[in-house]
Amino acid sequence: MHFFDIFALILSILFVFLFGWLVPKTGKTHDIFKMQLDLFPVWFKFVSIIWILITVLLTIFVFRQVEKWAYFLVVNLNFASFIFFFSKDKVEDEYSEQLRLKAFYYAFISFAVFSIMYGAIKGSHLEIPEFFGEYLFVQIFLGVALLTTIFYYYITKYKLFNKVGKV
């Protein structure tokens, strides 16, 4: 087995475990407003940042010559973004829960838009570069959607752009 095969298996098992952690354990209720995600602890944010740093360093210094380095980079960045977004903040309240849901809604919209754009490009005479395989292209869309959620959530929560121009 190749390193990437073993690492993909480990990453898949970790993802299934983390998904099981997030799934609400509320019994048989299907009301989305009564369900709450069991978010990861606050320290998972640091784990995701360390994961990103290690991934980037491995990609630059070790796997740059390997053919599938872009897959390795994108999949690991998506995994770290997933962990970062679903980790609790120090102060979790109804406002942050609402923002998280709204950010996830925007992520779904951005993923749908990029998927439709991809379908339009694929159906046209335009060529997608060979560097981007179909799987990598979808992973990039997913990464853009996850980054959309993170940016929307933190920009809105901390009102980063509302303070500009106020005295």
C-alpha positions in Angstrom: 0.0 0.0 0.0 1.1 3.5 -0.8 1.3 6.3 1.9 -1.6 8.2 0.3 -3.8 5.1 0.4 -3.1 4.5 4.1 -3.6 8.2 4.9 -6.9 8.3 3.0 -8.1 5.3 5.0 -7.1 7.0 8.3 -8.7 10.3 7.2 -11.9 8.5 6.2 -12.2 6.7 9.6 -11.5 10.0 11.4 -14.2 11.8 9.3 -16.8 9.1 10.0 -16.0 9.3 13.8 -16.3 13.1 13.7 -19.5 12.9 11.7 -20.9 10.6 14.4 -19.9 13.0 17.0 -21.8 15.9 15.3 -25.0 14.0 14.7 -27.6 15.2 17.2 -28.7 12.5 19.7 -32.2 13.9 20.3 -34.1 10.7 19.7 -36.9 10.7 17.2 -37.5 14.4 16.7 -37.1 15.7 13.2 -37.7 19.3 14.0 -34.5 21.1 12.9 -35.0 23.9 15.3 -35.1 21.5 18.3 -32.0 19.6 17.2 -28.6 20.8 18.2 -25.3 19.7 16.9 -22.8 18.3 19.4 -20.0 20.6 18.4 -16.4 19.7 18.9 -14.5 21.2 21.9 -12.9 24.6 21.7 -9.4 23.1 21.5 -10.3 21.4 18.2 -9.8 24.8 16.5 -6.1 24.6 17.5 -5.9 21.0 16.2 -7.3 22.2 12.8 -4.8 25.1 12.6 -1.9 22.7 13.4 -3.3 20.2 10.8 -3.3 23.0 8.2 0.3 24.0 9.0 1.5 20.4 8.9 -0.3 19.8 5.6 1.1 22.8 4.0 4.6 22.0 5.2 4.4 18.4 4.1 3.1 19.5 0.7 5.8 22.0 0.2 8.8 20.0 1.4 7.9 16.4 1.1 5.1 15.7 -1.4 5.7 18.4 -4.0 7.3 15.8 -6.3 4.5 13.3 -5.9 1.8 13.3 -8.6 -1.2 13.5 -6.2 0.1 16.4 -4.0 -2.8 18.7 -4.9 -5.3 16.0 -3.8 -3.5 15.7 -0.5 -3.4 19.4 0.0 -7.1 20.1 -0.9 -8.5 17.2 1.0 -6.6 18.0 4.2 -7.4 21.6 4.0 -11.1 20.7 3.7 -10.8 18.3 6.6 -9.2 21.0 8.8 -11.8 23.6 7.7 -14.6 21.2 8.6 -13.1 20.7 12.1 -12.5 24.4 12.5 -16.1 25.4 11.6 -17.8 22.8 13.8 -15.7 23.5 16.9 -17.3 25.5 19.7 -16.3 29.1 20.4 -15.4 30.1 23.9 -18.9 31.6 24.2 -21.6 29.6 22.5 -25.1 31.1 22.6 -28.2 31.2 20.4 -26.8 33.9 18.3 -23.7 31.9 17.3 -25.9 28.9 16.7 -28.1 30.9 14.4 -25.0 32.3 12.6 -23.6 28.8 12.2 -26.8 27.6 10.6 -27.0 30.6 8.3 -23.3 30.2 7.3 -23.9 26.6 6.5 -26.9 27.7 4.4 -24.6 30.0 2.4 -22.1 27.2 2.1 -24.8 25.1 0.5 -25.7 27.9 -1.9 -22.1 28.5 -2.9 -21.5 24.8 -3.4 -24.6 24.6 -5.6 -23.5 27.6 -7.6 -20.0 26.2 -8.2 -21.4 22.8 -9.1 -23.7 24.4 -11.7 -20.8 26.5 -13.1 -18.8 23.3 -13.3 -21.6 21.6 -15.2 -21.8 24.5 -17.5 -18.1 24.4 -18.2 -18.1 20.7 -18.6 -21.0 20.9 -21.1 -19.4 23.6 -23.1 -16.4 23.5 -25.4 -14.2 25.0 -22.7 -11.5 22.7 -21.5 -10.8 22.2 -17.8 -7.0 21.8 -17.3 -5.8 18.2 -16.9 -4.3 19.2 -13.6 -7.9 19.4 -12.2 -9.4 16.0 -12.2 -13.1 15.8 -11.6 -12.6 14.7 -8.0 -10.2 17.5 -7.3 -12.5 20.0 -8.8 -15.4 18.9 -6.6 -13.1 19.0 -3.6 -12.1 22.6 -4.4 -15.8 23.5 -4.6 -16.3 21.9 -1.2 -13.3 23.8 0.1 -14.7 27.1 -1.2 -18.1 26.3 0.5 -16.3 25.6 3.8 -14.3 28.8 3.6 -17.5 30.7 2.8 -19.0 29.3 6.0 -16.0 30.2 8.1 -15.6 33.7 6.7 -19.3 34.5 6.9 -19.6 33.2 10.5 -16.6 35.1 11.9 -17.2 38.3 9.9 -20.8 38.4 11.1 -20.2 37.3 14.6 -17.5 39.8 15.4 -19.0 42.5 13.1 -15.6 43.1 11.4 -16.9 45.4 8.8 -19.5 47.3 10.7 -17.0 49.2 12.8 -15.3 50.8 9.8 -16.0 54.6 9.7 -17.5 54.9 13.2 -15.9 57.1 15.7 
